[in-house]
Amino acid sequence: MSLAVILENKAAGRGNRWLKVQIQDQSPLDHEPGTVVGLSFRQGMDLYRHAYTVSRADPEKRSLEFLYRVIPQGHMTPLLAALGPGAELKIAGRGGHPISQEVDSQAEGIVLVSTGTGIGPLFGFSQMALAQRPGIPIQLFAGFREAQDCCLQEELEALAARHPHFKWHFSLSQPDSAWTGLRGHVTESMPALLGPLRNLHFHLVGNGNMVVELYEVLMKVGLKDERVTSEIYFNYPDQLDPARLELLASKFSF
């Protein structure tokens, strides 16, 4: 377990926050976007802890960053959101699978799909992957409910400005009349912007309904299982609508 100090803990879209911490000891720091760690702190006699997925990591600066959702009636996140720079946390473990180890290195392009705070590690992975392979085509699709929920726009714009092979799109399930981006659930709006899927790798992060539904659709259209990887944050579905799966599958080209 390592001691960490908060460097920043700022708002990032409605109900979300971006947390950056610096590890204070010299323990190995080989974390990447997609790695899962345990984050904990004490207030009085009470211990608060939960698992969080790393959005970005910088081993040289010994920093880890997380995008997290504040649950208003939650046990931990309202207290975490109130912590400011200098507050101490504990970081434990290194679980999950870094996205870089999940993505097929033989794929000719990468499609990243998220809902909510799932955009955090996908942004961090995009930044890392493009630094290592500047010419790899990456498309990032993020689904939100309303425009106020969107986050990381400036960071994505800056990344796209540096890397012409990187494209990003937000899709709103409940857009207002002023919204000029994609409309509908991300699984519905993204197919029109994709060509043939045969040589692509998909990585999906966020709401279990989106992840499982899109996985099943991609299997239906002929993508190989090893070309679709994922991380589910919550809401694993009990069942899927076969008619909806067929409709979505008809929108993709293999």
KOLTORBA-758831 format. One record per residue (C-alpha): residue number from 1; residue in three letters; x, y, z. Coordinates in Angstrom, 2 decimals, always signed. Example, Ala and Ser with C-alpha at 12.3 -4.5 7.8 and 13.67 -1.06 7.14 Angstrom:
<atoms>
1; Ala; +12.30; -4.50; +7.80
2; Ser; +13.67; -1.06; +7.14
</atoms>
This chain:
<atoms>
1; Met; +0.00; +0.00; +0.00
2; Ser; +1.34; +3.43; -0.97
3; Leu; +0.72; +6.87; +0.42
4; Ala; -0.56; +9.39; -2.15
5; Val; -1.23; +13.12; -1.96
6; Ile; -3.97; +14.82; -3.97
7; Leu; -2.68; +17.29; -6.55
8; Glu; -6.08; +18.21; -7.97
9; Asn; -9.69; +17.13; -7.56
10; Lys; -11.78; +19.18; -9.96
11; Ala; -15.19; +19.07; -11.61
12; Ala; -15.33; +17.36; -15.01
13; Gly; -18.85; +17.57; -16.40
14; Arg; -22.02; +17.40; -14.32
15; Gly; -21.57; +15.01; -11.42
16; Asn; -18.04; +13.89; -12.36
17; Arg; -14.63; +14.80; -11.00
18; Trp; -11.06; +14.41; -12.19
19; Leu; -8.69; +13.27; -9.45
20; Lys; -4.90; +13.48; -9.75
21; Val; -2.65; +12.07; -7.04
22; Gln; +1.09; +11.72; -6.59
23; Ile; +2.58; +8.60; -5.02
24; Gln; +4.91; +9.56; -2.19
25; Asp; +7.07; +6.43; -1.85
26; Gln; +9.37; +4.72; -4.35
27; Ser; +7.35; +1.52; -4.83
28; Pro; +7.10; +0.31; -8.46
29; Leu; +4.59; +2.33; -10.50
30; Asp; +3.83; +0.43; -13.69
31; His; +0.15; +1.38; -13.90
32; Glu; -1.57; +2.29; -17.17
33; Pro; -5.05; +3.34; -18.32
34; Gly; -7.32; +0.44; -17.45
35; Thr; -5.41; -0.71; -14.39
36; Val; -7.63; -1.00; -11.30
37; Val; -6.42; +0.08; -7.87
38; Gly; -7.91; +0.34; -4.42
39; Leu; -8.23; +3.93; -3.19
40; Ser; -8.89; +4.64; +0.49
41; Phe; -8.86; +7.38; +3.12
42; Arg; -9.92; +7.89; +6.71
43; Gln; -12.19; +10.47; +8.27
44; Gly; -12.14; +10.17; +12.01
45; Met; -12.42; +6.51; +12.89
46; Asp; -14.09; +5.58; +9.61
47; Leu; -12.27; +4.01; +6.69
48; Tyr; -13.55; +4.58; +3.15
49; Arg; -12.28; +2.51; +0.25
50; His; -13.28; +1.50; -3.26
51; Ala; -11.77; +0.23; -6.50
52; Tyr; -11.12; +2.77; -9.28
53; Thr; -9.89; +2.43; -12.84
54; Val; -6.81; +4.47; -13.73
55; Ser; -7.45; +7.04; -16.46
56; Arg; -3.86; +8.21; -16.86
57; Ala; -0.52; +7.36; -15.28
58; Asp; +2.88; +9.05; -15.38
59; Pro; +5.58; +6.82; -13.82
60; Glu; +8.22; +9.57; -14.09
61; Lys; +6.11; +12.08; -12.16
62; Arg; +4.70; +9.25; -10.03
63; Ser; +1.14; +10.40; -10.64
64; Leu; -2.14; +8.59; -11.21
65; Glu; -5.35; +10.18; -12.49
66; Phe; -8.96; +9.03; -12.25
67; Leu; -12.31; +10.18; -13.63
68; Tyr; -15.02; +9.28; -11.13
69; Arg; -18.73; +9.80; -10.65
70; Val; -20.02; +11.46; -7.49
71; Ile; -23.05; +9.57; -6.18
72; Pro; -24.99; +12.18; -4.14
73; Gln; -26.31; +9.63; -1.65
74; Gly; -23.20; +7.46; -1.85
75; His; -21.11; +6.30; +1.08
76; Met; -17.71; +7.46; -0.21
77; Thr; -17.75; +9.68; -3.29
78; Pro; -19.28; +12.83; -1.68
79; Leu; -16.49; +12.73; +0.90
80; Leu; -13.85; +12.05; -1.76
81; Ala; -15.16; +14.98; -3.83
82; Ala; -14.68; +17.31; -0.85
83; Leu; -10.97; +16.50; -0.45
84; Gly; -8.62; +19.17; -1.75
85; Pro; -4.96; +19.38; -2.76
86; Gly; -2.65; +18.08; -0.06
87; Ala; -5.11; +15.56; +1.35
88; Glu; -3.70; +12.08; +1.81
89; Leu; -5.02; +8.85; +0.30
90; Lys; -3.80; +5.27; +0.21
91; Ile; -3.35; +3.39; -3.07
92; Ala; -3.31; -0.40; -2.95
93; Gly; -3.01; -3.20; -5.47
94; Arg; -2.81; -3.35; -9.22
95; Gly; -5.65; -5.33; -10.75
96; Gly; -7.59; -5.40; -13.97
97; His; -5.98; -5.34; -17.39
98; Pro; -4.29; -2.31; -18.95
99; Ile; -6.06; -1.43; -22.19
100; Ser; -2.77; -1.64; -24.06
101; Gln; -2.58; -5.35; -23.21
102; Glu; -6.16; -5.94; -24.30
103; Val; -5.99; -4.36; -27.76
104; Asp; -4.88; -6.65; -30.60
105; Ser; -1.60; -5.29; -31.91
106; Gln; -2.43; -6.64; -35.39
107; Ala; -5.58; -4.51; -35.71
108; Glu; -5.39; -1.80; -38.36
109; Gly; -7.53; +0.58; -36.31
110; Ile; -8.99; +0.94; -32.83
111; Val; -12.55; +1.89; -31.89
112; Leu; -13.10; +2.97; -28.29
113; Val; -16.66; +3.19; -26.95
114; Ser; -17.72; +4.48; -23.53
115; Thr; -20.60; +5.69; -21.46
116; Gly; -20.22; +8.14; -18.58
117; Thr; -16.90; +8.05; -16.75
118; Gly; -15.72; +5.20; -18.98
119; Ile; -14.33; +7.94; -21.20
120; Gly; -11.53; +8.52; -18.65
121; Pro; -9.34; +5.48; -19.34
122; Leu; -10.20; +5.60; -23.06
123; Phe; -8.85; +9.16; -23.26
124; Gly; -5.73; +8.16; -21.31
125; Phe; -5.17; +5.11; -23.50
126; Ser; -5.62; +7.17; -26.69
127; Gln; -3.01; +9.63; -25.52
128; Met; -0.56; +6.85; -24.66
129; Ala; -1.18; +4.80; -27.82
130; Leu; -0.78; +7.81; -30.11
131; Ala; +2.51; +8.73; -28.45
132; Gln; +3.77; +5.22; -29.14
133; Arg; +2.21; +4.73; -32.61
134; Pro; +1.35; +8.18; -34.04
135; Gly; -0.15; +6.75; -37.24
136; Ile; -2.61; +4.28; -35.70
137; Pro; -6.23; +5.29; -36.51
138; Ile; -8.28; +5.64; -33.32
139; Gln; -11.94; +6.61; -33.08
140; Leu; -13.42; +7.36; -29.68
141; Phe; -17.19; +7.39; -29.18
142; Ala; -18.63; +8.52; -25.84
143; Gly; -22.27; +8.35; -24.83
144; Phe; -23.82; +10.78; -22.35
145; Arg; -27.38; +11.69; -21.40
146; Glu; -27.32; +15.50; -21.74
147; Ala; -24.78; +18.10; -22.85
148; Gln; -24.03; +19.07; -19.23
149; Asp; -22.77; +15.55; -18.62
150; Cys; -20.03; +15.74; -21.26
151; Cys; -16.43; +16.03; -20.13
152; Leu; -12.83; +16.12; -21.43
153; Gln; -13.81; +18.04; -24.59
154; Glu; -10.80; +20.37; -24.43
155; Glu; -8.40; +17.50; -23.85
156; Leu; -9.84; +15.52; -26.75
157; Glu; -9.72; +18.54; -29.06
158; Ala; -6.06; +19.09; -28.20
159; Leu; -5.25; +15.43; -28.80
160; Ala; -7.03; +15.48; -32.18
161; Ala; -5.16; +18.65; -33.16
162; Arg; -1.84; +16.87; -32.60
163; His; -2.87; +13.57; -34.21
164; Pro; -4.95; +13.68; -37.43
165; His; -5.60; +9.93; -37.18
166; Phe; -7.51; +10.44; -33.93
167; Lys; -11.24; +11.20; -34.12
168; Trp; -13.72; +11.61; -31.28
169; His; -17.51; +11.91; -31.10
170; Phe; -20.04; +12.51; -28.32
171; Ser; -23.56; +11.12; -28.61
172; Leu; -26.44; +12.28; -26.38
173; Ser; -29.43; +10.12; -25.56
174; Gln; -31.41; +13.21; -24.44
175; Pro; -30.07; +16.14; -26.51
176; Asp; -31.62; +19.58; -26.54
177; Ser; -32.32; +21.58; -29.70
178; Ala; -28.90; +23.29; -29.54
179; Trp; -26.92; +20.04; -29.69
180; Thr; -25.05; +19.60; -32.99
181; Gly; -23.29; +16.31; -32.24
182; Leu; -24.51; +12.74; -32.54
183; Arg; -27.98; +11.92; -31.23
184; Gly; -29.24; +8.74; -29.60
185; His; -27.50; +6.01; -27.64
186; Val; -23.90; +5.62; -28.75
187; Thr; -24.61; +2.11; -30.06
188; Glu; -27.22; +3.61; -32.40
189; Ser; -25.28; +6.63; -33.65
190; Met; -21.78; +5.26; -34.17
191; Pro; -22.32; +2.74; -37.04
192; Ala; -22.83; +5.48; -39.65
193; Leu; -19.30; +6.79; -38.94
194; Leu; -17.57; +3.44; -39.26
195; Gly; -16.52; +1.63; -42.39
196; Pro; -15.95; -2.15; -42.55
197; Leu; -15.17; -3.64; -39.14
198; Arg; -13.06; -6.59; -40.27
199; Asn; -9.66; -5.14; -39.33
200; Leu; -10.67; -3.13; -36.26
201; His; -10.37; -3.74; -32.54
202; Phe; -13.16; -2.51; -30.23
203; His; -12.66; -1.72; -26.56
204; Leu; -15.82; -0.94; -24.57
205; Val; -16.03; +0.66; -21.11
206; Gly; -18.96; +1.74; -18.95
207; Asn; -22.59; +0.79; -18.48
208; Gly; -23.09; -2.97; -18.70
209; Asn; -26.14; -2.57; -20.94
210; Met; -24.06; -0.81; -23.58
211; Val; -21.05; -3.10; -23.24
212; Val; -22.92; -6.40; -23.45
213; Glu; -25.31; -5.20; -26.15
214; Leu; -22.54; -3.92; -28.40
215; Tyr; -20.43; -7.03; -27.82
216; Glu; -23.33; -9.24; -28.94
217; Val; -23.93; -7.05; -31.99
218; Leu; -20.28; -7.17; -33.02
219; Met; -20.28; -10.94; -32.69
220; Lys; -23.39; -11.11; -34.88
221; Val; -21.76; -9.14; -37.68
222; Gly; -18.70; -11.39; -37.72
223; Leu; -16.02; -9.77; -35.59
224; Lys; -13.77; -12.25; -33.76
225; Asp; -14.09; -12.48; -29.99
226; Glu; -10.47; -11.46; -29.43
227; Arg; -11.14; -8.20; -31.29
228; Val; -13.70; -7.03; -28.69
229; Thr; -12.52; -6.31; -25.13
230; Ser; -14.32; -4.52; -22.35
231; Glu; -14.69; -3.34; -18.78
232; Ile; -18.12; -3.10; -17.17
233; Tyr; -18.57; -0.49; -14.45
234; Phe; -22.14; -1.34; -13.37
235; Asn; -25.58; -2.48; -14.49
236; Tyr; -24.93; -5.91; -16.00
237; Pro; -28.11; -6.69; -18.00
238; Asp; -30.33; -9.66; -17.18
239; Gln; -31.37; -10.07; -20.81
240; Leu; -31.15; -8.37; -24.18
241; Asp; -33.83; -7.66; -26.77
242; Pro; -33.15; -9.96; -29.78
243; Ala; -35.03; -7.63; -32.15
244; Arg; -32.92; -4.66; -31.07
245; Leu; -29.72; -6.67; -31.54
246; Glu; -30.76; -7.54; -35.09
247; Leu; -31.62; -3.92; -35.84
248; Leu; -28.28; -2.64; -34.56
249; Ala; -26.38; -5.38; -36.38
250; Ser; -27.98; -4.31; -39.64
251; Lys; -26.34; -0.88; -39.28
252; Phe; -22.79; -2.24; -39.32
253; Ser; -20.71; -3.41; -42.27
254; Phe; -18.21; -6.24; -41.87
</atoms>
